[in-house]
């Protein structure tokens, strides 16, 4: 399971892409568990990537992300 973030550069809001954050399958086995546990993971990711802003997110299978949007 992956948490797929839609992110945009803060300095250039028109520059957006999707970023996949891999989740521990033992920790998050079902999509509902991914949805319920997403907020702390998004907050941690945002703190470590201060130039980017998360605009949307979703849970998905590995390989569902990685495209420019």
N, CA, C and O atoms as a Tripos MOL2 file, in Angstrom:
@<TRIPOS>MOLECULE
protein
  276   275    69     0     0
PROTEIN
NO_CHARGES

@<TRIPOS>ATOM
      1 N           0.8500   -1.1710    0.0000 N.3       1 UNK1
      2 CA          0.0000    0.0000    0.0000 C.3       1 UNK1
      3 C           0.8940    1.2320    0.0000 C.2       1 UNK1
      4 O           1.9190    1.2640    0.6810 O.2       1 UNK1
      5 N           0.5060    2.2350   -0.7590 N.am      2 UNK2
      6 CA          1.2250    3.4980   -0.8100 C.3       2 UNK2
      7 C           0.2790    4.6470   -0.5240 C.2       2 UNK2
      8 O          -0.9100    4.5950   -0.8370 O.2       2 UNK2
      9 N           0.8310    5.6750    0.0730 N.am      3 UNK3
     10 CA          0.1310    6.9290    0.2420 C.3       3 UNK3
     11 C           0.6070    7.8150   -0.9030 C.2       3 UNK3
     12 O           1.7970    8.1130   -1.0040 O.2       3 UNK3
     13 N          -0.3030    8.2310   -1.7510 N.am      4 UNK4
     14 CA          0.0520    9.0030   -2.9410 C.3       4 UNK4
     15 C          -0.3200   10.4600   -2.6940 C.2       4 UNK4
     16 O          -1.4900   10.8060   -2.5300 O.2       4 UNK4
     17 N           0.7090   11.3040   -2.6730 N.am      5 UNK5
     18 CA          0.5340   12.7150   -2.3800 C.3       5 UNK5
     19 C           0.5630   13.5230   -3.6660 C.2       5 UNK5
     20 O           1.4520   13.3320   -4.4960 O.2       5 UNK5
     21 N          -0.3830   14.4100   -3.8390 N.am      6 UNK6
     22 CA         -0.3240   15.4130   -4.9060 C.3       6 UNK6
     23 C           0.3210   16.6310   -4.2680 C.2       6 UNK6
     24 O          -0.2040   17.1930   -3.3070 O.2       6 UNK6
     25 N           1.4740   17.0380   -4.8150 N.am      7 UNK7
     26 CA          2.2540   18.1000   -4.1940 C.3       7 UNK7
     27 C           2.5710   19.1880   -5.2150 C.2       7 UNK7
     28 O           2.7010   18.9210   -6.4100 O.2       7 UNK7
     29 N           2.6920   20.4140   -4.7240 N.am      8 UNK8
     30 CA          3.0510   21.5560   -5.5670 C.3       8 UNK8
     31 C           4.1500   22.3530   -4.8630 C.2       8 UNK8
     32 O           4.1770   22.4600   -3.6370 O.2       8 UNK8
     33 N           5.0550   22.9100   -5.6730 N.am      9 UNK9
     34 CA          6.0880   23.7760   -5.1200 C.3       9 UNK9
     35 C           5.4430   25.0300   -4.5450 C.2       9 UNK9
     36 O           4.5740   25.6290   -5.1790 O.2       9 UNK9
     37 N           5.8570   25.4210   -3.3680 N.am     10 UNK10
     38 CA          5.3080   26.6200   -2.7410 C.3      10 UNK10
     39 C           5.7000   27.8570   -3.5480 C.2      10 UNK10
     40 O           4.8780   28.7530   -3.7400 O.2      10 UNK10
     41 N           6.9530   27.9150   -4.0240 N.am     11 UNK11
     42 CA          7.4330   29.0730   -4.7810 C.3      11 UNK11
     43 C           6.8460   29.1440   -6.1920 C.2      11 UNK11
     44 O           6.7630   30.2280   -6.7690 O.2      11 UNK11
     45 N           6.4410   28.0050   -6.7520 N.am     12 UNK12
     46 CA          5.8670   27.9420   -8.1010 C.3      12 UNK12
     47 C           4.6520   27.0250   -8.0670 C.2      12 UNK12
     48 O           4.7670   25.8580   -8.4430 O.2      12 UNK12
     49 N           3.4980   27.5070   -7.6330 N.am     13 UNK13
     50 CA          2.3210   26.6560   -7.4520 C.3      13 UNK13
     51 C           1.8720   25.9020   -8.6970 C.2      13 UNK13
     52 O           1.1090   24.9420   -8.5890 O.2      13 UNK13
     53 N           2.3260   26.3150   -9.8720 N.am     14 UNK14
     54 CA          1.9730   25.6150  -11.0980 C.3      14 UNK14
     55 C           2.7970   24.3600  -11.3340 C.2      14 UNK14
     56 O           2.4770   23.5630  -12.2160 O.2      14 UNK14
     57 N           3.8620   24.1760  -10.5480 N.am     15 UNK15
     58 CA          4.7180   22.9960  -10.6690 C.3      15 UNK15
     59 C           4.2350   21.9610   -9.6630 C.2      15 UNK15
     60 O           4.4940   22.0690   -8.4650 O.2      15 UNK15
     61 N           3.5240   20.9500  -10.1750 N.am     16 UNK16
     62 CA          2.9320   19.9340   -9.3130 C.3      16 UNK16
     63 C           3.2740   18.5450   -9.8250 C.2      16 UNK16
     64 O           3.5450   18.3550  -11.0110 O.2      16 UNK16
     65 N           3.2570   17.5770   -8.9140 N.am     17 UNK17
     66 CA          3.5010   16.1890   -9.2770 C.3      17 UNK17
     67 C           2.9120   15.2910   -8.2000 C.2      17 UNK17
     68 O           2.4290   15.7630   -7.1710 O.2      17 UNK17
     69 N           2.9600   14.0040   -8.4520 N.am     18 UNK18
     70 CA          2.5560   13.0280   -7.4440 C.3      18 UNK18
     71 C           3.7980   12.3710   -6.8750 C.2      18 UNK18
     72 O           4.7580   12.0860   -7.5900 O.2      18 UNK18
     73 N           3.7580   12.1400   -5.5850 N.am     19 UNK19
     74 CA          4.8530   11.4950   -4.8590 C.3      19 UNK19
     75 C           4.2590   10.3360   -4.0670 C.2      19 UNK19
     76 O           3.2620   10.5000   -3.3630 O.2      19 UNK19
     77 N           4.8710    9.1760   -4.1850 N.am     20 UNK20
     78 CA          4.3890    7.9950   -3.4680 C.3      20 UNK20
     79 C           5.2230    7.7800   -2.2070 C.2      20 UNK20
     80 O           6.4520    7.8250   -2.2480 O.2      20 UNK20
     81 N           4.5460    7.5480   -1.0990 N.am     21 UNK21
     82 CA          5.1930    7.2400    0.1690 C.3      21 UNK21
     83 C           4.8190    5.7980    0.4990 C.2      21 UNK21
     84 O           3.6520    5.4830    0.7280 O.2      21 UNK21
     85 N           5.8230    4.9310    0.5190 N.am     22 UNK22
     86 CA          5.5530    3.5230    0.8100 C.3      22 UNK22
     87 C           5.1840    3.3490    2.2690 C.2      22 UNK22
     88 O           5.7750    3.9620    3.1590 O.2      22 UNK22
     89 N           4.1990    2.5030    2.4930 N.am     23 UNK23
     90 CA          3.7470    2.2140    3.8480 C.3      23 UNK23
     91 C           4.0970    0.7770    4.1870 C.2      23 UNK23
     92 O           4.1190   -0.0950    3.3180 O.2      23 UNK23
     93 N           4.3650    0.5500    5.4370 N.am     24 UNK24
     94 CA          4.6540   -0.7900    5.9240 C.3      24 UNK24
     95 C           3.3930   -1.6430    5.7960 C.2      24 UNK24
     96 O           2.3720   -1.3300    6.4070 O.2      24 UNK24
     97 N           3.4540   -2.7100    5.0120 N.am     25 UNK25
     98 CA          2.2740   -3.5380    4.7600 C.3      25 UNK25
     99 C           1.7210   -4.1570    6.0450 C.2      25 UNK25
    100 O           0.5150   -4.3770    6.1520 O.2      25 UNK25
    101 N           2.5800   -4.4360    7.0130 N.am     26 UNK26
    102 CA          2.1020   -4.9750    8.2880 C.3      26 UNK26
    103 C           1.3500   -3.9000    9.0690 C.2      26 UNK26
    104 O           0.4010   -4.1850    9.8010 O.2      26 UNK26
    105 N           1.7950   -2.6740    8.8960 N.am     27 UNK27
    106 CA          1.1900   -1.5550    9.6060 C.3      27 UNK27
    107 C          -0.1220   -1.1320    8.9460 C.2      27 UNK27
    108 O          -1.0650   -0.7310    9.6280 O.2      27 UNK27
    109 N          -0.1750   -1.2220    7.6270 N.am     28 UNK28
    110 CA         -1.3340   -0.7610    6.8720 C.3      28 UNK28
    111 C          -1.6930   -1.8220    5.8470 C.2      28 UNK28
    112 O          -1.1900   -1.7900    4.7240 O.2      28 UNK28
    113 N          -2.5440   -2.7510    6.2100 N.am     29 UNK29
    114 CA         -2.9060   -3.8350    5.3180 C.3      29 UNK29
    115 C          -4.1450   -3.5820    4.4980 C.2      29 UNK29
    116 O          -4.3110   -4.1840    3.4380 O.2      29 UNK29
    117 N          -5.0160   -2.7130    4.9550 N.am     30 UNK30
    118 CA         -6.2730   -2.4420    4.2710 C.3      30 UNK30
    119 C          -6.3490   -0.9600    3.8950 C.2      30 UNK30
    120 O          -5.7960   -0.1140    4.5980 O.2      30 UNK30
    121 N          -7.0310   -0.6430    2.7890 N.am     31 UNK31
    122 CA         -7.1480    0.7700    2.4060 C.3      31 UNK31
    123 C          -7.7170    1.6580    3.5100 C.2      31 UNK31
    124 O          -7.2820    2.7990    3.6680 O.2      31 UNK31
    125 N          -8.6760    1.1560    4.2670 N.am     32 UNK32
    126 CA         -9.2530    1.9690    5.3410 C.3      32 UNK32
    127 C          -8.2010    2.2900    6.4040 C.2      32 UNK32
    128 O          -8.2360    3.3690    6.9950 O.2      32 UNK32
    129 N          -7.2750    1.3750    6.6550 N.am     33 UNK33
    130 CA         -6.2030    1.6380    7.6130 C.3      33 UNK33
    131 C          -5.2680    2.7180    7.0710 C.2      33 UNK33
    132 O          -4.7730    3.5570    7.8240 O.2      33 UNK33
    133 N          -5.0330    2.6900    5.7740 N.am     34 UNK34
    134 CA         -4.2150    3.7220    5.1430 C.3      34 UNK34
    135 C          -4.8830    5.0800    5.3090 C.2      34 UNK34
    136 O          -4.2340    6.0500    5.7010 O.2      34 UNK34
    137 N          -6.1610    5.1500    5.0160 N.am     35 UNK35
    138 CA         -6.8870    6.4140    5.1270 C.3      35 UNK35
    139 C          -6.8790    6.9520    6.5520 C.2      35 UNK35
    140 O          -6.7240    8.1530    6.7680 O.2      35 UNK35
    141 N          -7.0460    6.0620    7.5140 N.am     36 UNK36
    142 CA         -7.1110    6.4820    8.9140 C.3      36 UNK36
    143 C          -5.7430    6.9160    9.4490 C.2      36 UNK36
    144 O          -5.6710    7.7820   10.3200 O.2      36 UNK36
    145 N          -4.6690    6.3300    8.9430 N.am     37 UNK37
    146 CA         -3.3360    6.6460    9.4430 C.3      37 UNK37
    147 C          -2.5600    7.6430    8.6060 C.2      37 UNK37
    148 O          -1.3770    7.8690    8.8630 O.2      37 UNK37
    149 N          -3.1940    8.2430    7.6140 N.am     38 UNK38
    150 CA         -2.4890    9.0960    6.6570 C.3      38 UNK38
    151 C          -2.0140   10.4220    7.2470 C.2      38 UNK38
    152 O          -0.9160   10.8710    6.9150 O.2      38 UNK38
    153 N          -2.7880   11.0510    8.0930 N.am     39 UNK39
    154 CA         -2.4610   12.4050    8.5470 C.3      39 UNK39
    155 C          -1.0840   12.5240    9.2030 C.2      39 UNK39
    156 O          -0.3460   13.4500    8.8680 O.2      39 UNK39
    157 N          -0.7030   11.6330   10.1200 N.am     40 UNK40
    158 CA          0.6420   11.7740   10.7080 C.3      40 UNK40
    159 C           1.7570   11.5670    9.6820 C.2      40 UNK40
    160 O           2.8120   12.1940    9.7780 O.2      40 UNK40
    161 N           1.5310   10.7000    8.7130 N.am     41 UNK41
    162 CA          2.5310   10.4470    7.6800 C.3      41 UNK41
    163 C           2.6680   11.6720    6.7810 C.2      41 UNK41
    164 O           3.7780   12.0450    6.4010 O.2      41 UNK41
    165 N           1.5390   12.2970    6.4400 N.am     42 UNK42
    166 CA          1.5600   13.5110    5.6210 C.3      42 UNK42
    167 C           2.2770   14.6350    6.3720 C.2      42 UNK42
    168 O           3.0700   15.3670    5.7800 O.2      42 UNK42
    169 N           2.0050   14.7730    7.6490 N.am     43 UNK43
    170 CA          2.6610   15.8100    8.4580 C.3      43 UNK43
    171 C           4.1700   15.5840    8.5060 C.2      43 UNK43
    172 O           4.9450   16.5310    8.3730 O.2      43 UNK43
    173 N           4.5840   14.3490    8.6930 N.am     44 UNK44
    174 CA          6.0210   14.0320    8.7330 C.3      44 UNK44
    175 C           6.6730   14.3320    7.3860 C.2      44 UNK44
    176 O           7.7580   14.9100    7.3320 O.2      44 UNK44
    177 N           6.0060   13.9370    6.2940 N.am     45 UNK45
    178 CA          6.5460   14.1800    4.9590 C.3      45 UNK45
    179 C           6.6620   15.6820    4.7280 C.2      45 UNK45
    180 O           7.6780   16.1500    4.2140 O.2      45 UNK45
    181 N           5.6390   16.4390    5.1010 N.am     46 UNK46
    182 CA          5.6400   17.8900    4.8990 C.3      46 UNK46
    183 C           6.7740   18.5700    5.6660 C.2      46 UNK46
    184 O           7.3920   19.5060    5.1590 O.2      46 UNK46
    185 N           7.0420   18.1110    6.8620 N.am     47 UNK47
    186 CA          8.1370   18.6830    7.6550 C.3      47 UNK47
    187 C           9.4900   18.4330    7.0080 C.2      47 UNK47
    188 O          10.3850   19.2730    7.1000 O.2      47 UNK47
    189 N           9.6480   17.2950    6.3590 N.am     48 UNK48
    190 CA         10.9370   16.9730    5.7460 C.3      48 UNK48
    191 C          11.0540   17.4880    4.3070 C.2      48 UNK48
    192 O          12.1120   17.3500    3.6940 O.2      48 UNK48
    193 N           9.9910   18.0770    3.7630 N.am     49 UNK49
    194 CA          9.9980   18.6440    2.4120 C.3      49 UNK49
    195 C           9.3620   20.0510    2.4620 C.2      49 UNK49
    196 O           8.2650   20.2480    1.9410 O.2      49 UNK49
    197 N          10.0430   21.0190    3.0820 N.am     50 UNK50
    198 CA          9.4320   22.3270    3.3250 C.3      50 UNK50
    199 C           9.1510   23.1620    2.0710 C.2      50 UNK50
    200 O           8.3960   24.1320    2.1440 O.2      50 UNK50
    201 N           9.7340   22.8140    0.9410 N.am     51 UNK51
    202 CA          9.5010   23.5860   -0.2830 C.3      51 UNK51
    203 C           8.2340   23.1380   -1.0200 C.2      51 UNK51
    204 O           7.8160   23.7690   -1.9910 O.2      51 UNK51
    205 N           7.6350   22.0510   -0.5510 N.am     52 UNK52
    206 CA          6.4620   21.4830   -1.2140 C.3      52 UNK52
    207 C           5.2340   21.5920   -0.3180 C.2      52 UNK52
    208 O           5.3420   21.5930    0.9080 O.2      52 UNK52
    209 N           4.0540   21.6840   -0.9550 N.am     53 UNK53
    210 CA          2.7820   21.7180   -0.2300 C.3      53 UNK53
    211 C           1.9240   20.5700   -0.7220 C.2      53 UNK53
    212 O           1.7580   20.3900   -1.9290 O.2      53 UNK53
    213 N           1.3820   19.7980    0.1900 N.am     54 UNK54
    214 CA          0.4930   18.6880   -0.1640 C.3      54 UNK54
    215 C          -0.8830   19.2840   -0.4470 C.2      54 UNK54
    216 O          -1.4750   19.9410    0.4090 O.2      54 UNK54
    217 N          -1.3840   19.0450   -1.6660 N.am     55 UNK55
    218 CA         -2.6850   19.5950   -2.0430 C.3      55 UNK55
    219 C          -3.7910   18.5490   -1.9620 C.2      55 UNK55
    220 O          -4.9420   18.8810   -1.6800 O.2      55 UNK55
    221 N          -3.4470   17.2940   -2.2080 N.am     56 UNK56
    222 CA         -4.3960   16.1780   -2.1210 C.3      56 UNK56
    223 C          -3.6130   14.9240   -1.7920 C.2      56 UNK56
    224 O          -2.3870   14.8930   -1.8900 O.2      56 UNK56
    225 N          -4.3390   13.8930   -1.4010 N.am     57 UNK57
    226 CA         -3.7050   12.6080   -1.1460 C.3      57 UNK57
    227 C          -4.7260   11.4980   -1.3050 C.2      57 UNK57
    228 O          -5.9360   11.7170   -1.2340 O.2      57 UNK57
    229 N          -4.1990   10.2900   -1.5260 N.am     58 UNK58
    230 CA         -5.0410    9.0980   -1.6290 C.3      58 UNK58
    231 C          -4.1760    7.8760   -1.3380 C.2      58 UNK58
    232 O          -2.9480    7.9570   -1.3270 O.2      58 UNK58
    233 N          -4.8180    6.7780   -1.1080 N.am     59 UNK59
    234 CA         -4.1280    5.5140   -0.9030 C.3      59 UNK59
    235 C          -4.2420    4.6940   -2.1840 C.2      59 UNK59
    236 O          -5.2610    4.7460   -2.8730 O.2      59 UNK59
    237 N          -3.2050    3.9460   -2.4960 N.am     60 UNK60
    238 CA         -3.2410    3.1500   -3.7120 C.3      60 UNK60
    239 C          -2.2120    2.0380   -3.6990 C.2      60 UNK60
    240 O          -1.4330    1.8830   -2.7580 O.2      60 UNK60
    241 N          -2.2370    1.2810   -4.7650 N.am     61 UNK61
    242 CA         -1.2840    0.1890   -4.9270 C.3      61 UNK61
    243 C           0.0580    0.7480   -5.3910 C.2      61 UNK61
    244 O           0.0950    1.8020   -6.0260 O.2      61 UNK61
    245 N           1.1510    0.0680   -5.0890 N.am     62 UNK62
    246 CA          2.4550    0.5070   -5.5890 C.3      62 UNK62
    247 C           2.4250    0.6460   -7.1110 C.2      62 UNK62
    248 O           1.9020   -0.2180   -7.8150 O.2      62 UNK62
    249 N           2.9880    1.7310   -7.6020 N.am     63 UNK63
    250 CA          3.0260    1.9930   -9.0300 C.3      63 UNK63
    251 C           1.8870    2.8610   -9.5280 C.2      63 UNK63
    252 O           1.8360    3.1790  -10.7160 O.2      63 UNK63
    253 N           0.9690    3.2560   -8.6470 N.am     64 UNK64
    254 CA         -0.1710    4.1000   -9.0530 C.3      64 UNK64
    255 C           0.1990    5.5750   -9.1280 C.2      64 UNK64
    256 O          -0.6300    6.3870   -9.5400 O.2      64 UNK64
    257 N           1.4110    5.9460   -8.7430 N.am     65 UNK65
    258 CA          1.7860    7.3620   -8.7070 C.3      65 UNK65
    259 C           3.0570    7.5870   -9.5150 C.2      65 UNK65
    260 O           3.5440    6.6930  -10.2060 O.2      65 UNK65
    261 N           3.5790    8.8020   -9.4090 N.am     66 UNK66
    262 CA          4.8450    9.1230  -10.0230 C.3      66 UNK66
    263 C           4.7130    9.9360  -11.2890 C.2      66 UNK66
    264 O           5.7080   10.1330  -11.9860 O.2      66 UNK66
    265 N           3.5430   10.4120  -11.6120 N.am     67 UNK67
    266 CA          3.3750   11.2010  -12.8180 C.3      67 UNK67
    267 C           3.2600   12.6810  -12.4680 C.2      67 UNK67
    268 O           2.8120   13.0420  -11.3800 O.2      67 UNK67
    269 N           3.6700   13.5280  -13.4050 N.am     68 UNK68
    270 CA          3.4740   14.9660  -13.2250 C.3      68 UNK68
    271 C           1.9960   15.2590  -13.3870 C.2      68 UNK68
    272 O           1.3140   14.6190  -14.1880 O.2      68 UNK68
    273 N           1.5030   16.2170  -12.6360 N.am     69 UNK69
    274 CA          0.0770   16.5670  -12.7280 C.3      69 UNK69
    275 C          -0.0900   18.0440  -13.0400 C.2      69 UNK69
    276 O          -1.2160   18.5270  -13.1570 O.2      69 UNK69
@<TRIPOS>BOND
     1     1     2 1
     2     2     3 1
     3     3     4 2
     4     3     5 am
     5     5     6 1
     6     6     7 1
     7     7     8 2
     8     7     9 am
     9     9    10 1
    10    10    11 1
    11    11    12 2
    12    11    13 am
    13    13    14 1
    14    14    15 1
    15    15    16 2
    16    15    17 am
    17    17    18 1
    18    18    19 1
    19    19    20 2
    20    19    21 am
    21    21    22 1
    22    22    23 1
    23    23    24 2
    24    23    25 am
    25    25    26 1
    26    26    27 1
    27    27    28 2
    28    27    29 am
    29    29    30 1
    30    30    31 1
    31    31    32 2
    32    31    33 am
    33    33    34 1
    34    34    35 1
    35    35    36 2
    36    35    37 am
    37    37    38 1
    38    38    39 1
    39    39    40 2
    40    39    41 am
    41    41    42 1
    42    42    43 1
    43    43    44 2
    44    43    45 am
    45    45    46 1
    46    46    47 1
    47    47    48 2
    48    47    49 am
    49    49    50 1
    50    50    51 1
    51    51    52 2
    52    51    53 am
    53    53    54 1
    54    54    55 1
    55    55    56 2
    56    55    57 am
    57    57    58 1
    58    58    59 1
    59    59    60 2
    60    59    61 am
    61    61    62 1
    62    62    63 1
    63    63    64 2
    64    63    65 am
    65    65    66 1
    66    66    67 1
    67    67    68 2
    68    67    69 am
    69    69    70 1
    70    70    71 1
    71    71    72 2
    72    71    73 am
    73    73    74 1
    74    74    75 1
    75    75    76 2
    76    75    77 am
    77    77    78 1
    78    78    79 1
    79    79    80 2
    80    79    81 am
    81    81    82 1
    82    82    83 1
    83    83    84 2
    84    83    85 am
    85    85    86 1
    86    86    87 1
    87    87    88 2
    88    87    89 am
    89    89    90 1
    90    90    91 1
    91    91    92 2
    92    91    93 am
    93    93    94 1
    94    94    95 1
    95    95    96 2
    96    95    97 am
    97    97    98 1
    98    98    99 1
    99    99   100 2
   100    99   101 am
   101   101   102 1
   102   102   103 1
   103   103   104 2
   104   103   105 am
   105   105   106 1
   106   106   107 1
   107   107   108 2
   108   107   109 am
   109   109   110 1
   110   110   111 1
   111   111   112 2
   112   111   113 am
   113   113   114 1
   114   114   115 1
   115   115   116 2
   116   115   117 am
   117   117   118 1
   118   118   119 1
   119   119   120 2
   120   119   121 am
   121   121   122 1
   122   122   123 1
   123   123   124 2
   124   123   125 am
   125   125   126 1
   126   126   127 1
   127   127   128 2
   128   127   129 am
   129   129   130 1
   130   130   131 1
   131   131   132 2
   132   131   133 am
   133   133   134 1
   134   134   135 1
   135   135   136 2
   136   135   137 am
   137   137   138 1
   138   138   139 1
   139   139   140 2
   140   139   141 am
   141   141   142 1
   142   142   143 1
   143   143   144 2
   144   143   145 am
   145   145   146 1
   146   146   147 1
   147   147   148 2
   148   147   149 am
   149   149   150 1
   150   150   151 1
   151   151   152 2
   152   151   153 am
   153   153   154 1
   154   154   155 1
   155   155   156 2
   156   155   157 am
   157   157   158 1
   158   158   159 1
   159   159   160 2
   160   159   161 am
   161   161   162 1
   162   162   163 1
   163   163   164 2
   164   163   165 am
   165   165   166 1
   166   166   167 1
   167   167   168 2
   168   167   169 am
   169   169   170 1
   170   170   171 1
   171   171   172 2
   172   171   173 am
   173   173   174 1
   174   174   175 1
   175   175   176 2
   176   175   177 am
   177   177   178 1
   178   178   179 1
   179   179   180 2
   180   179   181 am
   181   181   182 1
   182   182   183 1
   183   183   184 2
   184   183   185 am
   185   185   186 1
   186   186   187 1
   187   187   188 2
   188   187   189 am
   189   189   190 1
   190   190   191 1
   191   191   192 2
   192   191   193 am
   193   193   194 1
   194   194   195 1
   195   195   196 2
   196   195   197 am
   197   197   198 1
   198   198   199 1
   199   199   200 2
   200   199   201 am
   201   201   202 1
   202   202   203 1
   203   203   204 2
   204   203   205 am
   205   205   206 1
   206   206   207 1
   207   207   208 2
   208   207   209 am
   209   209   210 1
   210   210   211 1
   211   211   212 2
   212   211   213 am
   213   213   214 1
   214   214   215 1
   215   215   216 2
   216   215   217 am
   217   217   218 1
   218   218   219 1
   219   219   220 2
   220   219   221 am
   221   221   222 1
   222   222   223 1
   223   223   224 2
   224   223   225 am
   225   225   226 1
   226   226   227 1
   227   227   228 2
   228   227   229 am
   229   229   230 1
   230   230   231 1
   231   231   232 2
   232   231   233 am
   233   233   234 1
   234   234   235 1
   235   235   236 2
   236   235   237 am
   237   237   238 1
   238   238   239 1
   239   239   240 2
   240   239   241 am
   241   241   242 1
   242   242   243 1
   243   243   244 2
   244   243   245 am
   245   245   246 1
   246   246   247 1
   247   247   248 2
   248   247   249 am
   249   249   250 1
   250   250   251 1
   251   251   252 2
   252   251   253 am
   253   253   254 1
   254   254   255 1
   255   255   256 2
   256   255   257 am
   257   257   258 1
   258   258   259 1
   259   259   260 2
   260   259   261 am
   261   261   262 1
   262   262   263 1
   263   263   264 2
   264   263   265 am
   265   265   266 1
   266   266   267 1
   267   267   268 2
   268   267   269 am
   269   269   270 1
   270   270   271 1
   271   271   272 2
   272   271   273 am
   273   273   274 1
   274   274   275 1
   275   275   276 2
@<TRIPOS>SUBSTRUCTURE
     1 UNK1         2 RESIDUE 1 A UNK
     2 UNK2         6 RESIDUE 1 A UNK
     3 UNK3        10 RESIDUE 1 A UNK
     4 UNK4        14 RESIDUE 1 A UNK
     5 UNK5        18 RESIDUE 1 A UNK
     6 UNK6        22 RESIDUE 1 A UNK
     7 UNK7        26 RESIDUE 1 A UNK
     8 UNK8        30 RESIDUE 1 A UNK
     9 UNK9        34 RESIDUE 1 A UNK
    10 UNK10       38 RESIDUE 1 A UNK
    11 UNK11       42 RESIDUE 1 A UNK
    12 UNK12       46 RESIDUE 1 A UNK
    13 UNK13       50 RESIDUE 1 A UNK
    14 UNK14       54 RESIDUE 1 A UNK
    15 UNK15       58 RESIDUE 1 A UNK
    16 UNK16       62 RESIDUE 1 A UNK
    17 UNK17       66 RESIDUE 1 A UNK
    18 UNK18       70 RESIDUE 1 A UNK
    19 UNK19       74 RESIDUE 1 A UNK
    20 UNK20       78 RESIDUE 1 A UNK
    21 UNK21       82 RESIDUE 1 A UNK
    22 UNK22       86 RESIDUE 1 A UNK
    23 UNK23       90 RESIDUE 1 A UNK
    24 UNK24       94 RESIDUE 1 A UNK
    25 UNK25       98 RESIDUE 1 A UNK
    26 UNK26      102 RESIDUE 1 A UNK
    27 UNK27      106 RESIDUE 1 A UNK
    28 UNK28      110 RESIDUE 1 A UNK
    29 UNK29      114 RESIDUE 1 A UNK
    30 UNK30      118 RESIDUE 1 A UNK
    31 UNK31      122 RESIDUE 1 A UNK
    32 UNK32      126 RESIDUE 1 A UNK
    33 UNK33      130 RESIDUE 1 A UNK
    34 UNK34      134 RESIDUE 1 A UNK
    35 UNK35      138 RESIDUE 1 A UNK
    36 UNK36      142 RESIDUE 1 A UNK
    37 UNK37      146 RESIDUE 1 A UNK
    38 UNK38      150 RESIDUE 1 A UNK
    39 UNK39      154 RESIDUE 1 A UNK
    40 UNK40      158 RESIDUE 1 A UNK
    41 UNK41      162 RESIDUE 1 A UNK
    42 UNK42      166 RESIDUE 1 A UNK
    43 UNK43      170 RESIDUE 1 A UNK
    44 UNK44      174 RESIDUE 1 A UNK
    45 UNK45      178 RESIDUE 1 A UNK
    46 UNK46      182 RESIDUE 1 A UNK
    47 UNK47      186 RESIDUE 1 A UNK
    48 UNK48      190 RESIDUE 1 A UNK
    49 UNK49      194 RESIDUE 1 A UNK
    50 UNK50      198 RESIDUE 1 A UNK
    51 UNK51      202 RESIDUE 1 A UNK
    52 UNK52      206 RESIDUE 1 A UNK
    53 UNK53      210 RESIDUE 1 A UNK
    54 UNK54      214 RESIDUE 1 A UNK
    55 UNK55      218 RESIDUE 1 A UNK
    56 UNK56      222 RESIDUE 1 A UNK
    57 UNK57      226 RESIDUE 1 A UNK
    58 UNK58      230 RESIDUE 1 A UNK
    59 UNK59      234 RESIDUE 1 A UNK
    60 UNK60      238 RESIDUE 1 A UNK
    61 UNK61      242 RESIDUE 1 A UNK
    62 UNK62      246 RESIDUE 1 A UNK
    63 UNK63      250 RESIDUE 1 A UNK
    64 UNK64      254 RESIDUE 1 A UNK
    65 UNK65      258 RESIDUE 1 A UNK
    66 UNK66      262 RESIDUE 1 A UNK
    67 UNK67      266 RESIDUE 1 A UNK
    68 UNK68      270 RESIDUE 1 A UNK
    69 UNK69      274 RESIDUE 1 A UNK
